[in-house]
Amino acid sequence: KYTRDLPLGIRQRLALGSALLHDPPIVFLDEPTSGVDPKARRGFWDLIHQTAESGKTVFVTTHYMEEAEYCHRISIMRQGKLIAVGSPGDLREKFQEK
């Protein structure tokens, strides 16, 4: 069976495993939980946190703001420009003021 024939959630798990397999110091994950059911999504974030706690730098893109809350630092981009960087709490305060 080809990976393209697998359900999206399984493909996402496979992609995450592939990204971590060679033990890189920096990991880039583009929407790693897209298409993953909510229960599995939490497991993804547990693994992402374990990876970060092991000393690796993990960059994650997401459109889910509740997932951005799991991150230590967030960068917000608009039209290719970086418009804000900070902790989830700091950015929440900054954008609630506006």
LINCORDA-V424951 format. One line per field, one symbol per residue. phi: phi as a letter, one per 30 degrees, with the letter a starting at -180 (. if undefined). psi: psi as a letter, one per 30 degrees, with the letter a starting at -180 (. if undefined). burial: 1 if it has 24 or more other C-alpha atoms within 12 Angstrom, else 0. Layout:
phi->???
psi->???
burial->???
This chain:
phi->.ddddddedddddddddddcechddbbcbchdcdicdeddeddeddddddddddjdcbcbcacdddddddddbbcccbhicdcabldedddddedddd
psi->klefflleeeeeeeeeeeefeghlfkkkjjhfgkgkleeeeeeeeeeeeeeefgglkkkkklfjefeffflekkkkkkhgkkfkkaleeeeeeefff.
burial->00000000110110110001000000101011110000001001100100110000011101000011011001110000000000000010000000
